[in-house]
Amino acid sequence: MVKCEKIWEMYMTVAKYDASGNDFIIFHSDIEKDYSNLAIKLCNRENSIGADGLIVIVPDNTLDFKWLFYNSDGSYAAMCGNGTRACAHYAFDNNLAKKDMCFLTGAGKICCQVDGNIVQTTMTKPKVIKESFEELGFTWYIVDTGVPHIVTIIDDLEKFDLDICSKMRYKYDCNVNFAKVEDGKLFVRTYERGVEGETLACGTGMVASFLRALELDLIDTCVDVYPKSNEKLTIKKDDTNIYFKGAVTKEFIREIDV
């Protein structure tokens, strides 16, 4: 008698979101665990869906929910500005939270407001790590806006250099931003940890660059910001908070086997 084994195929439903050039795979689960290997698998652009990061929404006892965020290499990240906007839209779209929501990240509580495809995030309180210093021909500044960022303000974004970014990233364990102010607007290019290269946008990096330009009195307290994707976002600061607002796009929903 031949013994037969039944093979069960397991499927899950994920959504792909774009937030100003940053793309994310998002799903929700009742199970909080380490999803780093799944992030590596799903974020691979050659053999899978492909994304800058994976966001998993899990229950929380005090806030609307908790997120688990992973970079494309499977590394954990405490915060991602564009990711919070995509996550909030997904949560509202899937009836996990109302339009005004607060959720837990590794950087603390984050609150968002959803208005159609426009989402505003109230950012975590920044912390300056290292004041102005000179290195490799540039003047730098390091600030934690949920994750640490090193910023230089320059007159030409063509000076953005991947080799310099890599050296500064590994020396200071920071994301690296080159920013330029032109006609009252802020333009930013970012090298991200976990991606280990330039990304089309980075929310926490834009906020870090905004803070540095504001400190140098180069911009107003409300400014339009353009990352590498050239999509317009708005950052503003009042006496209490920093607000980061822009559009998000739900690209597709897909059932995948795991």
C-alpha positions in Angstrom: 0.0 0.0 0.0 1.4 3.4 -1.0 1.4 6.0 1.7 0.3 9.4 0.3 1.1 12.8 1.8 -1.2 15.8 1.3 0.8 18.9 0.5 -0.9 22.1 1.8 -0.2 25.2 -0.1 -0.2 28.4 2.0 -1.2 31.7 0.6 -1.3 35.3 2.0 -2.5 38.6 0.6 -0.2 41.5 0.4 -0.5 45.1 -0.9 2.1 47.0 -2.8 2.2 50.8 -2.0 4.3 53.6 -3.4 4.9 56.7 -1.3 6.8 59.4 -3.3 9.1 56.9 -4.9 9.6 54.6 -1.9 7.7 51.3 -2.4 6.5 48.9 0.3 4.9 45.5 0.6 2.3 45.6 3.4 0.1 43.1 5.1 -1.6 42.6 8.5 -1.4 39.6 10.8 -2.5 38.5 14.3 1.0 37.0 14.8 3.9 39.2 15.9 7.2 37.4 15.0 10.4 38.0 13.1 9.5 38.5 9.4 13.1 39.4 8.3 13.5 36.4 6.0 10.1 37.1 4.4 11.2 40.7 3.8 14.3 39.5 2.0 12.2 37.1 -0.1 9.4 39.5 -1.0 11.5 42.7 -1.5 13.8 41.0 -4.0 13.3 42.9 -7.3 14.6 40.2 -9.5 12.9 37.1 -8.2 9.8 38.4 -6.3 7.6 41.5 -6.0 10.4 43.9 -5.1 10.2 46.8 -2.7 12.3 49.1 -0.5 10.8 47.5 2.6 8.2 45.2 4.2 5.6 46.5 6.7 3.6 44.1 8.9 0.7 45.5 10.9 0.1 43.6 14.2 -2.3 44.2 17.1 -1.4 46.6 20.0 -3.0 46.9 23.4 -3.0 50.7 23.7 -2.8 52.2 20.2 -4.6 51.4 16.9 -2.0 48.9 16.0 1.8 48.3 15.9 4.0 48.0 12.9 7.0 45.9 12.2 9.3 47.4 9.6 12.0 45.7 7.6 14.4 47.0 5.0 14.8 45.1 1.8 17.9 43.3 3.2 15.8 42.0 6.2 17.3 44.5 8.7 14.9 46.0 11.2 14.3 49.8 11.1 12.7 51.8 13.9 11.1 54.4 11.6 10.4 55.3 8.0 8.6 58.5 7.2 7.2 57.5 3.8 6.5 54.0 5.2 4.2 55.6 7.9 2.1 57.3 5.2 1.7 54.1 3.2 1.0 52.1 6.3 -1.7 54.5 7.5 -3.4 54.4 4.1 -3.4 50.6 4.1 -4.7 50.5 7.7 -7.6 52.9 6.9 -8.3 51.1 3.6 -8.6 47.7 5.4 -10.7 49.0 8.3 -7.9 48.6 10.9 -8.1 52.2 12.0 -10.0 55.5 11.4 -8.7 58.4 9.3 -7.0 59.8 12.4 -4.9 57.1 13.9 -1.9 56.5 16.1 0.3 53.4 16.0 3.5 52.1 17.6 6.8 52.0 15.8 10.3 51.3 17.0 10.8 55.0 17.4 7.6 55.4 19.5 4.1 56.5 18.8 3.3 57.9 15.4 0.1 59.7 14.5 -1.3 60.0 10.9 -4.3 61.6 9.2 -5.6 60.1 5.9 -7.4 62.4 3.4 -8.0 60.5 0.3 -4.6 59.6 -1.1 -2.9 62.4 0.9 -1.5 61.3 4.2 0.1 63.5 6.9 2.4 62.1 9.5 3.3 63.8 12.8 7.0 63.0 13.1 8.9 61.9 16.2 10.8 64.6 18.1 14.2 65.0 16.5 17.5 64.6 18.4 20.7 66.2 17.3 23.5 63.7 17.5 26.5 65.7 16.1 26.7 69.4 15.4 28.3 70.9 12.3 31.7 69.2 11.3 33.9 69.0 8.2 34.8 65.7 6.5 35.6 64.6 2.9 35.2 68.2 1.7 31.7 68.7 3.0 30.1 70.2 6.1 27.9 67.6 7.9 25.3 67.5 10.6 23.8 64.4 12.2 20.2 64.2 13.6 17.9 61.4 14.6 14.4 61.8 13.1 13.3 58.4 14.0 16.4 56.9 12.6 19.9 58.6 12.3 20.6 60.8 9.3 23.7 62.7 8.3 23.1 65.8 6.2 25.1 68.2 4.0 23.6 71.2 2.4 25.2 71.9 -1.0 24.8 74.1 -4.1 24.6 71.4 -6.7 23.0 67.9 -6.2 25.2 66.5 -8.9 27.9 66.5 -6.2 26.0 63.5 -4.7 28.6 60.8 -4.6 27.9 57.1 -3.8 31.4 56.4 -2.6 31.3 59.3 -0.2 27.8 58.3 1.0 29.0 54.7 1.6 32.0 55.9 3.6 29.9 58.2 5.8 27.2 55.6 6.2 29.5 53.0 7.6 31.6 55.3 9.6 28.6 56.9 11.4 26.0 54.2 10.9 23.6 56.8 9.4 21.6 57.3 6.3 23.2 60.0 4.2 21.6 63.0 2.6 22.7 65.7 0.2 20.3 68.6 0.1 19.9 71.8 -1.9 17.7 74.9 -1.4 16.5 76.6 -4.5 13.7 79.3 -4.8 12.6 78.5 -1.3 12.2 74.8 -2.0 14.2 71.9 -0.7 15.7 69.1 -2.9 17.1 66.0 -1.3 19.0 62.9 -2.5 19.4 60.0 0.0 21.6 57.0 0.5 19.7 54.5 2.8 21.0 51.9 5.1 19.4 48.5 4.5 19.2 49.3 0.8 22.8 50.3 0.6 22.3 52.7 -2.3 20.3 55.7 -3.4 16.5 55.5 -3.0 13.9 57.6 -4.8 12.8 59.1 -1.5 13.3 59.0 2.2 10.9 60.7 4.5 13.0 60.8 7.6 15.9 62.0 5.4 13.8 64.8 4.0 12.8 65.9 7.5 16.5 65.7 8.7 17.5 67.9 5.7 14.6 70.3 6.4 15.8 70.7 10.0 19.4 71.5 8.9 18.2 74.0 6.3 15.9 75.6 8.8 18.7 75.9 11.3 20.8 77.7 8.7 17.9 80.0 8.0 17.7 78.9 4.4 14.0 78.0 4.4 10.7 78.9 6.0 8.9 76.7 8.6 6.7 75.3 5.9 8.4 74.2 2.7 7.8 72.0 -0.4 10.3 69.2 -0.6 11.4 67.2 -3.6 13.2 63.8 -3.4 14.9 62.0 -6.3 11.5 60.9 -7.5 10.7 64.6 -8.0 7.3 64.1 -6.3 6.3 67.1 -4.1 5.9 66.7 -0.4 5.3 69.3 2.3 7.1 69.6 5.6 6.1 72.2 8.2 7.1 72.9 11.8 5.2 74.6 14.6 6.1 75.1 18.2 5.3 71.5 19.1 5.5 69.2 16.1 7.0 68.5 12.6 4.4 67.4 10.0 5.3 65.5 6.8 2.6 65.3 4.1 2.3 63.8 0.6 0.5 61.4 -1.7 0.5 57.6 -1.6 -0.5 55.2 -4.3 -1.8 51.6 -3.8 -0.3 49.9 -6.8 -1.9 46.4 -6.4 -3.1 43.6 -4.2 -1.7 40.2 -4.8 -2.1 36.7 -3.3 1.2 35.0 -3.0 2.4 31.6 -1.8 4.7 31.4 1.2 
